[in-house]
Amino acid sequence: MCGIVGYIGHREAYPIILKGLKRLEYRGYDSAGIALYDGTDIKLSKTKGKVEDLEDKIKKEITTDGTLGIGHTRWATHGVPNDVNSHPHYSNSGNLVIIHNGIIENYEPLKQELESRGYIFHSDTDTEVLVNLIEDIKKNDDIKLGKAVQIALNQVIGAYAIAVFDKSKPNEIVVARLGSPLAIGIGDDEFFIASDASPFIEYTKNAIYLEDEEMAVVRRHRGVSIRKIHDDSLVNPYIQELQLHLEQIEKGGYDHFMLKEIYEQAHAISDTFRGRLLTDKAIIKMGGVEDNMKKFLNADRILIVACGTSWHAGLVAEYIFEDLARIPVEVEYASEFRYRNPVITENDLVIAISQSGETADTLAAIKLAKSRGAFVFGVCNVVGSSIARETHAGAYTHAGPEIGVASTKAFTTQITILTLIALRLARAKGTISSSDYRHHLFELEMIPEKVNQALESDYMVKQIAEVYKNAKNFLYLGRGYNFPVALEGALKLKEISYIHAEGYPAAEMKHGPIALIDEDMPTVVIAPRKGHYDKIVSNIQEIKSRKGVIIGIVTKGDVTVRELADHVIEIPETLDCLSPLLTTIPLQLLSYHIAVMLGKNVDQPRNLAKSVTVE
């Protein structure tokens, strides 16, 4: 969950690496560091804190000359965040320097073996063990760096993306990956290395994405040579043209990426169903589904595996698939699924959901499902990501880059994709009438416009946030399709404001959580007019009778809840199954405004990273 950047070429490396670290800071921001080769020696600076802290330190500490360098922004796994544990790390001789994303699980026995040979360790990290293991192999076998890296990686257990160079051979950087993403940008006699393409999109549109268990030697003037780590076989690289644009990863006038991404949702949803939703022809066209229709229709059940916000999207999909397509669905936390010896057969269909396409637990769940013979369909946002490559088929959400750690447009575009699939299957199975099918397509096509209407409540939400910004606890309630939205709303508030919040099915309130109700704890109730409206009104009355404070998310024109609630936020009317695409908007805004008012770092909340590529 760390960010890796590297450069070798004809330009000054420092500004490229520094800018790249700033773009990758969403991947980890408890420490950062840079190592540059100036033609004579390695200049290294690293510090606890953010990239801006590193930038300040570099100005006082080192010169920044050199056309070769690597940089790192860290989310700590082994070793507390401090200057010493920050990356890059030297080998004992000072000749090798490395950056690493991932976890070396067997670092302790490796460390003990190296200590017995006289190696001294200064940090608590597994990474320092790896760089000294590489040095030990290189020194004893008198081999080139690339071969030493390959031998070392065949001895380690765990996940990694690494970049390492040797100051005695300053014309090459060796990189490798297993379970953590790594891209190589191909320029005009220059090469860029990064965890994703964002650090180098203004320099080149051509990139190679390393596959698992691949390593590459990136040589100045000589290009890129890729091999398999385990058997040394050469790999013919596939150079991919990037679709990413610079303006997509900039704030565009917004104060925070999260706010920008909340406001991008209408466009993102449109992009997600563009070319797939053909309302005038009453057609849903999705290649990954059409090519595997028999797999979907013949499945005994659908298993959805995901983590975090993607898991909430999967819960919404459970309601949609079972309601519309009448297919049994189970939704699993990928982190639990992989360890509990689940019952999976070749008659199951697994849908794996991940924004980044690199979530370690979800990838492990995919591999487990495939090993049991299940067909696996991926839903992710990043073209060329590990999940896109590991699954049998899939669909991209086309949400564009999501930089804010707290997912917003990822959630709504995932629900959009899953709704399209459910509707297509319902039509194929005949579980929805022709008229209802057309009505659903029409309403889905209207969602982007209605999202923009829901965003008009921003000023009202901001006023409510001002009133409740100092609350210590929040309760979120929803029923049916909007129970997962309650979970998601609570998660958003926890993630970025650090206020304790819980989401519950509204009917479950009287089975425990009602004991918490008092005048100091706001309850956010998702109460659109469709679905179980009368039931949720009764739940609101139960809360009010105990002096609870109600913030209601209601359909425009609602009267009943308005009379009961302390505050209401209106959304446009839509079908019950599509309502999560609208009810989630004010909840995102509420969490955002409370966090901003509390002075929190909205885009980089503490202890969190965007892409969870380690267990």
N, C-alpha and C positions, 0 to 999 in steps of 0.2 A: 504494500500500500504506500510505497515511497515513490518519488518521482526521480527518474534518471534522465540526464541530458549529457550529450557528448558532441564534440566537433573535432574534425581533422580536415585541413584544407589550406586555402590561401588567405583567408580572412583572419582578423583578430578573433580569437575564440571567446574571450571574456564577455563581450556584450551579447553574443549569441547565447551563451550558456546562462548568463544572468537573466535575460529575457525569458528564456525557456523555463528556468526554475520558477519564475513568477507565474507563468502559465500553468505549470504543473503543481502549484502549491496546494491545489484542492486535493491532491493525493496524499498530503502529509505536511505538517507545518509545525512540528515541535523542534526541529533543528535543520540546519542547511550547511552546505559546504561546497567549495570549488577547489580543484587542483588544475594548475596550468603548467605547461612545459615551455620555458622561455628560450630554449636553444642550448641551455647549459644545465639547468636544474629544475626541479619541480617546485613550484610556489603553491602552497596549500593554505587555505583559510577556512575555518568552520566554526559554527557557534550554535549554542542553544537559541531557539527562537525562530523568527520568521526570516524570509529571504531579505526583507528590508534591513533586518538586524545584521545579516551577513554582508550586505552591501556597505553598510556603515563601517563594519569591522575591516573589510578589505581595503577601504580607502586609507585606513591608518596602518595596515599591517603588511601588505604585499604590493609588488608591482604586478601589472596585469598584461604584460607582453606575452605573446605566444600564439601559435596557430594550432595548437593541440591542447585539449582540455576536457575535463569531465566535471559534472556537478550533480548534486543530490539534495533533495528535500525529503525529510524523514518523518515517518510515523512509527514510533518506537515499538519494537517487539522484544528484543533482547537488550537489556541495559536501559536505565532511566535516561530521559532526555537531558543531555549535558554536552559541553564542548567536546569532551574526550570521546564519548560514544557517537558523536556525529560523524557522518561520512564526508569525504572519502577517508579510507584507512590505508596507511603504509604497511608494507612488509617490514620485517626487522632490519633488513639491509638498507631500506629507504629507496630501493630501486623500483619496486612495484607499488602501484596505487590502484585502489579498487573502489567502486560503488556497487551497491547491492540492494535489490528489492526482494524480499522473501524471507524464508526461515530455513536455516540449516539445522535439521532436527538432531543430527548426530554430532553436533559440534563439540560436545563435552569430551567424548573419547578421543576425537581428533586433537583437541586442545591438549589433553593429557599426554598423548603420544608426542606432540610437537614440543611440549615443555620438557619431556624427557630427553629431547635432542638439543636442548639449550635455548629454545625460543622463549622470548619474553613477551607478555601481552599487557597492554596498557589500558584497554577498554574492556567492557563487559559484553561485547558484541560477538555474535557468531560470524560476522563478516571479517573481523580481524583474523579469525581462525582460518577462514577460507583463503585469504590473500597469502598467509604464511604457508599454508599447505601447498599452494601453487608455487611459491618460491622454493620450498623444500624439494619438490619434485623437479623443478627446473634446474636447481643447483646440483642435485645428486645425479641426474640423468644427462645433464649437459644438453638439453633440448631447447627448441624454440618455445616462446611464450604460448603460442596457440596449442601446441601439443601438451604442454604442462597444464594448461587450463582444462583440456579435454580429460587428461588422466585424473586430475583432481575432482572434476565433476562426476566422474564415474565412481568416486569413493564417497560422495556425500549423499545424504538422504534429506529430501525436503523440496522446497520450491525456491526458484531464484530467477532474477534477471540481473545480469552483471555486465559491467564494462571495466576493463582493466588495461593498463598500459605499463610499459617498462621504459624507464628513462634512458636506458642504454640502447633501445630500439624505438626512437621517437617517431617513426613513420607508420606506426600501426596501433590500432585499438582492437582488442579482442572482446567480443560480446557473446552472450549465451542466454538461453531462456529455458525454463521449465516451470509452467504454472503461473508465470507473471509476464505481462505483455512487453514486447520490445520491437520498436520499428527503426529501420535504417533509411534515412532520407538520402536520395541519390542526386547530387548536384553536378555541376560542371567542374570536375576534378576536385570535388569537396564532398564530404560525407557528414551526415548528421545522425545522432543516435538519441532516441528518446522513448519514454514509456508510451507515449502516443504521438500523433503527428503534429499536435498544436505548436510545439516549439520551432518547427521549421517550415511552416506552410508558406511564409513569404519568400522563402529561398528556393523551394522546389515543390513540384506537384507529384514527384515520383518517389515511391517508397516500397521497401521490402518489409513485410511483417514476418519475423521469425516464427516458425512453428515450435511446439514443444520438443525438447531434446535436440535442438539445433544450436550450433554456434557459428560465428562468423569472424573472420579476420578482415578488418577494414583497413586497407593499406593506402596511404597517400600515393597518388599517381598510378596505382595498380588495381584499384577497384575492390570488390567484395568477393571473398571466397567463403562458401557456406558448406558445412559438413554436419553429419549426424554425430552426436556426442558418443553414442553407445557403440557404433560400429565403424566410425571414421569414413563412411561413404559420402561422396560428394553429392550436393543438392543443387539442382538447377534453379536459381532464384526466380520467383515471379515478381516482376516489378509492377506495382499497382498505381494507377493514377488516382490521386486523392480528390475527393469531392468536397473537402472542407475548405471554407473561405475565412479569411482573416476577420471579417466583421462579425462572424458567428461567435468568436471567442473573446470579443470585446464588449464592454458594458453598454455601449451605445447610448450614453447619456443617463442611464439609470444609476441610482446610488449603489446598488448591489446587483450581482448576477442573479440572485434569487428573485428579486422583483422583476428584473428583465424576463426571466424564464416563466414567471407567473403570467406576465402579459403576453408572452409568445404562444400561449397554449392554443388559442384559436387557430393561429397559422400552423402550429405543429400538428393539430388534429386534422386540419385540411390536407396537409402534406401526407399524413399517414393514410388517409383513405383516397387520396388522389390516384386515379388510374385503377383503383380497386372497387370503388363504390360508383356504379353506373346507374343512377336512380332512374333516368329516363328509359332505360332498357330493363329495369328491374333485375340487374345483374350485380353479383359480387364476384370479382375476378381476382383470385389469389393463387399464383402459380404453385406455391408450396403446398397449398391445400388441394388444389385440383389434381396435381400429380400424384397425390397420396390419399385421394378420397376414400378408397376402399379401406385403408388403414384406419381412418377416422370412423367410418360407418360400421366397421366390423369390430371395433374395440369394445371389450367388455366394460371398460371404464376409462376415464381420463384421470391421470395423476398429474397434479400441478405442483412443481417444486420451485421455490424461490426464497428470497430473504428480504426482510425489511419492507420497504414500500412496495416492492414487486410482489411480496407475499400478500399484501393487502389487495393489490390488483387481481391476484389469483383468487382471492376470496370473492371478489365481485364477479369474476368469471364463473365461479362455481354456481352462483345463483343464475347467471345468464344461460350457461350450458344446460343446466338441469331444467330450467323453466322453458326455454325455447326449443332446445334440441332433444330433451328427455334422455340425456346421457348421464349416467352416474359419474360424479366427480369427487375426488378427494384432493385437498390442498395440504401440502406438507412444507414445513420448514426444511429447506435443503440441509441445514446444519444438523438436524435430527434424523432426517431420512437416511442419510448415508451411514449412520452408526447403529440403527436399531434393527438391522436385519429384516427389512421390509419384504412383504410378499409381493413379488413382481413376476408377471408371466409375459409370454410373447403375445398375449391377447390384450395387453395393456398399452395405452398410448400415453406417453409422458410429455407434458408441455413444460419447458424450462424457461423461466422469465428472469431477465437481468438487464438493467440499463446498460451497463458497461460491456456486458458479454464476457467479463473476466472474473466474476465472483467465484472464489475458490470453492466454497461449499456447493454451489450450484453446479459447477463443473464436475466435482466429485460425484454428485448425485446423478448427473448425466452418464458418466462412465459406469456407475453401478447399474443403472437401468439398462444400458446397452449390453452389459455383460450378462443380463438375465433375459435378453432377447426382446425387450420392449422397443417399440418405435419411438424416437425422441424428436420432438418438434421444438425449435427454439424461437423465442420472442426476445429480441434485443435491439439496441439502438446503434451499435457501433459496427460498421461494415468491416469485415475481416477479423473480427474479434474471435477469441478462443471458442466461445459457445457457438458462434455462427459456423465455425469450422468443425466442431465436434459433433453437432447434431445431424440427424439424417436429412432434415429439411427445416424450413423456418420462414419467418417474416420479420423484416426490419420495421421499426416504428417510425423512422424518418423524423424524429423530434429535433434533430440538430444537436450540437454539443450542449451538454448540461454541466455547467461549471459549479454551480452552487451545490454544496454537499447535501442539503435537504432536497430530495427529489420533488419536483412539481410537475413539469410537463412530461417527465417519464411516466408518471402514474396515469395521467389522462390519456396519453397515446397508447400505453399498454392496454388500458381498458378498451380503447377504440379498436385496436387490432383483435382483441379477444371477442369483442362484440361482432365484428365482421365474420370471424370464423364461426361463431355460434349461429348467426343468422344463415350463413351458407349451409351449414350442416342441417339446420332446422328445415330449410327449403328442400335439401336433398332427401331428407327422411320423411317429409310430408307432415311434420309436426306443427307447422304453421300454415295458415291459410294464405292464399295468394293476396287477398286484400290486406291482411295483417302484415304480411311480408313487405308489401309495397309501402305501407304506412310506416313501418319501422325504418325502412331505407330513407324515406322522406324526412323523418324526424332526426335521423342520424346526420343527414346532410345539413340540417339546420343548426346542429350543435355549435359549430364555430361562431356563428352569429350570436347565439344565446350565451356562449362563454363571454363574449365581449360585453353583452348586456349585464351579465353577472359581475363583471369587473367594475361596472359603474357604481357598485356598492362600496368601493374602496374608501371613500370619505366617511361613510357611516361606520365601516369596520374600524377605521382609525380612531373615531370618537369612542367606540366601545373599548378598544384597546387601552385608551388613556384611563378609562374608569377602572379596569381590572388588571393593569400591568403589574401591580404589587401583590396579586393573589398568590397564595402558596400552593394551591391545588386547583385543578380543573377536572370536571367530569364531562365526558362526551358520550351522548346516547344516540343510537339510531336503530332502525328495524329494517329487516329484509335487505334489500340492495344497499341500504345506507348504514347497516351495521359496520361493514368494513371501512366505510368513510369515517365513522366515528373513531375507529382504531387509527386510521391515517391522520386524522385531525389531531388526536392526542400525541401521536408520534412527532408530528411537526412541531408542536409546542415544546415538547421535551427536548428535541434535538437542538433547537436554536435559542431558546430562552432559558433552558434549564429549570423550568417550572414543572413540578410533578403533575402529570395528567394521565388519566386512564379512560379508555374507550370501552363501552359495554353495549350489548344488546339492551335496548330500553326495558324489555320485559324482565330482564335479569336484575334490574336495579333493586327490586324488593327482596331479592335473595342474598342480600349482603350490602351492596354499596349504598343503599338508602340510609344506612347508619351514619354515613359521612355527611349527609346533607345538613347544611346550616346556612346562615346568611352570609358567611364569609367565603363559601366555595361556589363559584359560578358553574352552572351546568349548561353546556352547549347541547341543544337538542335539534337533531336534523329531522325536520317535520314537513316535507313536501306534501302536497295535497293528495298525490297518488299513493298507492300501496296501503300500508296499515295506519292510515291517518287517524281514525277514531281511537285506535289503541294507543297511539303515541300521545294524543291529547289527554287521555286518561293518565298516562305516565307523568305528563307535565303537571296535571292537577295534584298528583301525589306529592310531587316535589314542592309545589307552591304551598300545600297545606302544612309543610314542615319548614316554611320560611326560606325556601331555597330561591336562589337567583337564577333566572332563565334567560339564556340568549338563544333565540329561535332562528333556525334557517328555514324559511317558509317560501311557498310559492307566491308569486306576485298576486296581490289582491286578497291574501288570506285575512280573515277576520277573527276566527276562533282563537288561534294561537296568539295573535296580536293582543287580544284582550287579557290573556293569561301571562304572557311573557314580559319581562322587564325591558328587553330589547328584541327587535326582529331585524333580520337581514333578508331581503327578498331576492329570489332567483326566478328566471323565466320558467314557465310550465313546459314539461316534456314528458315522455313516457317514463314509467317507473324504472324500467331497466336501464335507461339512459341518464337517470337523475344523478348518479354519482359523478358524472362528468361536469355537473353544475354545482352540486352541493359542496364539492371539495374546494371550490374557488374561494368563497369567503373564509373557510378554515385556513387556507394557505395565507391569505392576507392577514388574518387575525394573528397567527403565529409570527408572521414577519413584523408587523407593526409593534407587537409587544416586545419582541427581541430588540428591535431598533431603539425603542423607548428605554429599555433597560441597559442600553449601551453594549450589547453583545455583538460579537463578530458573526454576522448572519451567514456569510458565505463559508466561513471556516470555523464552525463550532468546535469547542474543545473536545479532545479525545476521539474525534471522528475523522474519517477519511472517505473520499468519494467512492473509490473502487477497492473493495475488500478482497485483495488477492492472496491473503493468508488466512489460516484458520483462526 
